[in-house]
Amino acid sequence: MKINQVEELTGITKKNIRFYEDQGLVNPDRDPENGYRDYSMEDVKQLSQVKLLRQLGVSCEDIRKLRANELSLDRCVRNRINELNNAGENI
């Protein structure tokens, strides 16, 4: 599927989709004939997860670690809660 369809399905702008690709958070196949990105439903799922995690304030680096199984979702969420708690103490 083309990037316009992914944008419509996920609510993520084309610019951000390309940014997440540059960050290694999604890796769509490329059409060998024209080099265009060819997104799968798995890519859409990954982008939806990235969107949710980013809305929670999780960094791209931590999302990359999650994808690589270097960080568990539980630890990631706990780290984020601790960051928010610490930020509240500094106000």
C-alpha positions, -999 to 999 in steps of 0.1 A, spaced: 0 0 0 11 35 -7 21 62 19 -12 81 14 -32 50 25 -10 45 55 -14 82 65 -52 78 63 -52 45 83 -28 57 111 -35 94 112 3 100 110 15 125 85 36 114 55 65 135 69 63 117 102 60 83 85 92 91 66 109 103 99 100 70 116 114 51 87 146 72 89 147 63 127 145 26 119 111 23 135 94 9 104 110 -6 73 86 -9 44 95 -30 14 104 -12 -18 89 -18 -52 118 -31 -73 105 -15 -104 102 21 -92 117 21 -57 84 33 -41 77 23 -5 52 -6 -3 37 -7 32 21 -38 46 -6 -41 73 23 -51 97 39 -17 89 6 0 97 4 -19 130 39 -9 139 33 28 130 1 27 151 21 14 181 48 40 175 21 67 175 7 55 208 41 53 224 51 88 211 18 102 225 29 88 259 62 106 255 84 75 249 115 84 229 124 70 195 154 55 211 133 35 236 109 25 208 139 12 189 150 -8 220 115 -22 223 116 -34 187 150 -50 192 139 -67 225 165 -48 244 138 -32 266 105 -47 278 73 -28 274 68 -30 312 102 -15 319 97 12 292 64 23 308 79 22 343 108 44 331 83 69 316 63 70 348 94 77 368 104 105 343 70 121 347 71 118 385 106 133 386 95 161 363 66 169 387 90 172 416 110 198 397 81 221 392 
